Amino acid sequence: MNRLPAVIAAVDVHGSIAVVEVAIGVQRFTATMIGAGDEVAAWKTGMAVTLLFKETEVSLAKNLSGLISMRNRIPCTVTAIERGKLLSKATLDFQGHAIESVITTRSSHALSLAVGDEVEGLVKANEMTLVPEAAP
């Protein structure tokens, strides 16, 4: 599971659906949370959270251009690649934080993925989960 420390930048709740924007430095991420309206309604701007998302939910792109509906575009550098027969794991650096992506080995070859490559990790908002940090 990928884990990134973040701070809530905005919360929009309607019924049991919430769209929460968080910041890690100047980078913004969006999490869509369904069924968490009551809990999220108490969340405030500036609150510390942990952003969680699975390695299998991180798609990779090189030289991405044009419009895309995915809100979470994570600029990264490839720091390691482990290629298996069917799946490959890419370890990525995002602002000093390690992120992992599991993609098919065919895709890693199609991208000519190599250590040092600049890529974007792509994660749909509904695949992001937020966990509030415990108060000190």
C-alpha positions as CSV (number, residue, x, y, z in Angstrom):
1,M,0.0,0.0,0.0
2,N,1.3,3.4,-1.0
3,R,1.2,6.0,1.9
4,L,1.8,9.7,1.5
5,P,1.5,12.4,4.3
6,A,-0.9,15.1,3.2
7,V,-3.0,18.1,4.4
8,I,-6.6,18.7,3.6
9,A,-7.0,21.6,1.2
10,A,-10.7,21.4,0.6
11,V,-13.7,19.3,1.5
12,D,-17.0,19.1,-0.5
13,V,-19.7,16.9,0.9
14,H,-23.1,16.2,-0.6
15,G,-25.1,13.5,1.2
16,S,-22.9,10.4,1.6
17,I,-20.4,11.4,-1.1
18,A,-17.4,13.6,-0.4
19,V,-14.7,14.9,-2.7
20,V,-11.6,15.8,-0.7
21,E,-8.7,17.7,-2.1
22,V,-5.4,17.2,-0.3
23,A,-2.0,18.8,-0.7
24,I,1.5,17.5,-0.6
25,G,3.7,20.5,-1.0
26,V,2.2,22.3,-4.1
27,Q,1.0,19.0,-5.6
28,R,-2.8,18.5,-5.2
29,F,-4.6,15.1,-5.1
30,T,-8.3,14.3,-5.1
31,A,-10.1,11.5,-3.2
32,T,-13.7,10.6,-3.8
33,M,-15.2,9.0,-0.8
34,I,-18.6,7.2,-0.9
35,G,-20.5,6.4,2.2
36,A,-18.3,8.6,4.5
37,G,-20.3,11.8,4.5
38,D,-20.9,12.1,8.2
39,E,-17.2,11.3,9.1
40,V,-15.8,13.6,6.4
41,A,-18.2,16.5,7.3
42,A,-16.1,17.0,10.4
43,W,-12.8,17.2,8.5
44,K,-11.3,20.7,8.2
45,T,-8.9,22.5,5.9
46,G,-5.3,22.1,7.3
47,M,-6.0,18.7,8.9
48,A,-3.2,16.1,8.5
49,V,-4.2,12.9,6.8
50,T,-2.5,9.9,5.2
51,L,-3.3,9.4,1.5
52,L,-3.5,5.6,0.7
53,F,-3.6,3.8,-2.6
54,K,-2.8,0.4,-3.9
55,E,0.3,-0.3,-6.0
56,T,-2.0,-2.0,-8.6
57,E,-4.0,1.2,-9.0
58,V,-1.1,3.2,-10.2
59,S,-0.9,3.3,-14.0
60,L,2.2,4.8,-15.6
61,A,2.5,7.2,-18.5
62,K,5.4,8.7,-20.4
63,N,5.1,12.0,-22.3
64,L,1.4,12.2,-21.5
65,S,-0.4,15.0,-23.4
66,G,-3.9,16.1,-23.9
67,L,-6.9,15.9,-21.6
68,I,-7.6,13.0,-19.2
69,S,-10.3,12.5,-16.6
70,M,-7.9,11.2,-14.0
71,R,-7.4,13.9,-11.4
72,N,-4.4,12.4,-9.7
73,R,-1.3,12.8,-11.9
74,I,1.9,12.2,-9.9
75,P,5.2,13.3,-11.5
76,C,7.8,10.8,-10.6
77,T,11.2,9.4,-11.4
78,V,11.7,5.6,-11.8
79,T,14.2,4.4,-9.2
80,A,13.9,0.7,-9.6
81,I,12.2,-1.9,-11.8
82,E,11.6,-5.6,-11.0
83,R,10.3,-7.5,-14.0
84,G,8.6,-10.8,-13.6
85,K,7.2,-13.0,-16.3
86,L,3.7,-11.4,-16.1
87,L,3.9,-8.4,-13.7
88,S,6.5,-5.8,-13.1
89,K,7.0,-3.5,-10.1
90,A,8.3,0.0,-10.6
91,T,9.5,1.9,-7.6
92,L,9.1,5.7,-8.1
93,D,10.3,8.8,-6.3
94,F,7.8,11.5,-5.7
95,Q,9.2,14.5,-3.8
96,G,11.4,12.1,-1.7
97,H,8.5,9.6,-1.1
98,A,8.7,6.1,-2.5
99,I,5.6,5.0,-4.5
100,E,5.2,1.6,-6.1
101,S,3.3,0.7,-9.2
102,V,2.5,-2.8,-10.4
103,I,1.8,-3.1,-14.1
104,T,2.0,-5.9,-16.7
105,T,5.5,-6.7,-17.9
106,R,4.2,-6.2,-21.4
107,S,3.3,-2.6,-20.5
108,S,6.7,-2.0,-18.9
109,H,8.3,-3.2,-22.2
110,A,5.9,-1.1,-24.3
111,L,6.9,2.0,-22.3
112,S,10.6,1.0,-22.5
113,L,10.6,1.7,-18.8
114,A,14.1,2.3,-17.4
115,V,15.6,3.6,-14.1
116,G,15.9,7.4,-14.4
117,D,12.8,7.8,-16.6
118,E,10.4,10.6,-15.8
119,V,6.9,9.2,-15.6
120,E,3.5,10.2,-14.3
121,G,1.7,7.9,-11.9
122,L,-2.1,8.0,-12.6
123,V,-4.7,7.1,-10.0
124,K,-8.4,7.6,-10.2
125,A,-9.9,9.7,-7.3
126,N,-12.2,6.8,-6.2
127,E,-9.1,4.6,-5.6
128,M,-7.6,7.1,-3.1
129,T,-8.4,6.7,0.6
130,L,-7.7,9.2,3.4
131,V,-7.0,8.3,7.0
132,P,-7.0,11.2,9.5
133,E,-3.8,11.5,11.6
134,A,-4.2,11.0,15.3
135,A,-4.1,14.1,17.3
136,P,-0.8,14.5,19.3
